[in-house]
Amino acid sequence: MNVGAFSLSPAVMVAPMAGVTDLPFRETVHDFGRVWVEGEMVSANPDLLESNESERKIAFGDEPSPRIVQLLGTVPAWMNRAASFVEECGADIIDINMGCPAKKICKTDCGSALMKNLPLADEIIRGVCGTVSVPVTLKMRTGWDSDHLNAPELARIAESAGVRLITVHGRTREQGYSGEAEYRTIREIRSAVRIPVIANGDIDSPQKAASVLDFTGADGIMVGRGALGAPWLPGRISAYLETGVDPGEPSVQEKAETVFRHLKRHLDFYGEKNGIRSFRKHLLWYLERFPGGTEAFRPLSRLSNTSELVSGLSIFLKKTF
């Protein structure tokens, strides 16, 4: 799969997830293989674009290219300005969000709500593609609801406007994250355009990734919630797609080392006070994968300094070896 000057084979990507795919998480995913990880979505709203929060989201550190930034917005002029801004900050690829199903996003006509207004979607895409020199990609849903599966039409619009890659989550906006993802629409999109198409939705194992690629004919897959508490999964999928051999889950000790490595990166990035609090969701996702981890999370989540957390976490994890 080629996107501008960047190539990836097998094409395994990690979805942009708010509050998840920050720099520490992306670095931890990269530990397990060559995959592309999108950063958290950045609002194009001028009042938010150059805020401390957006600055944090656009922090790249020493992570490998391509550095992918996703933009969210519904005002063409704002999106153009934001695209220029993140390109100047070092983004190698700019992804346009037309897939977020959150109510607070859709009520401002952003995210997947743009699938109800294809003329505006077209204007936004053409504006961003015409503003920056880096490749532009698009992430979307299959449609607003089951009666309006217009993703193939939007895909053709995007290709015509200059988009270099399309990712499709196999659910409508109405579904949110409920029910099962469907891949028939993704297969239809793959037949409708010449640019790469990435299949997203319910990819939680190497075998599922292979079956979705086989069914859809997509050029690659994107892992989302399957990577929560399992940053090794995208690399494991990549290895399986390349060799046909599943390397399997990391050992318990390797998983424990991953938790501590991610924790250290997270605290270095956010500082102790904010870092311990914001790491709790990651801690829960990790511990859910260990026997007795859900019960262990409650007391560990109450700890408020690094030494106590590391000590308590060490005691629990050693019991699982």
Buried (B, 14 or more C-beta within 10 A) or exposed (E): BBBBEBEBEBBBBBBBBBEBBBBBBBBBBBEBBBBBBBBBBBBBBBEBBEEEEBEBBBBBEEBEEBBBBBBBBBBBEBBBBBBBBBBEBEBBBBBBBBBBBEEEBBEBBBBBBBBBEEEBBBBBBBBBBEBBEBBBBBBBBBBBBEEBBBBBBBBBBBBEBBBBBBBBBBBBBBBEEEEEBBBEBBBBBBEBBEBBBBBBBBBBBBEBBBEBBEEBBBBBBBBBBBBBBBBBBBBBBBBBBEEEEBBEEBEBEEBBBBBEBBBBBBBEBBEBEEBBEBBBBBBBBBBEBBEEBEEBBEEBBEBEEBEEBBEBBEEBBEEBE
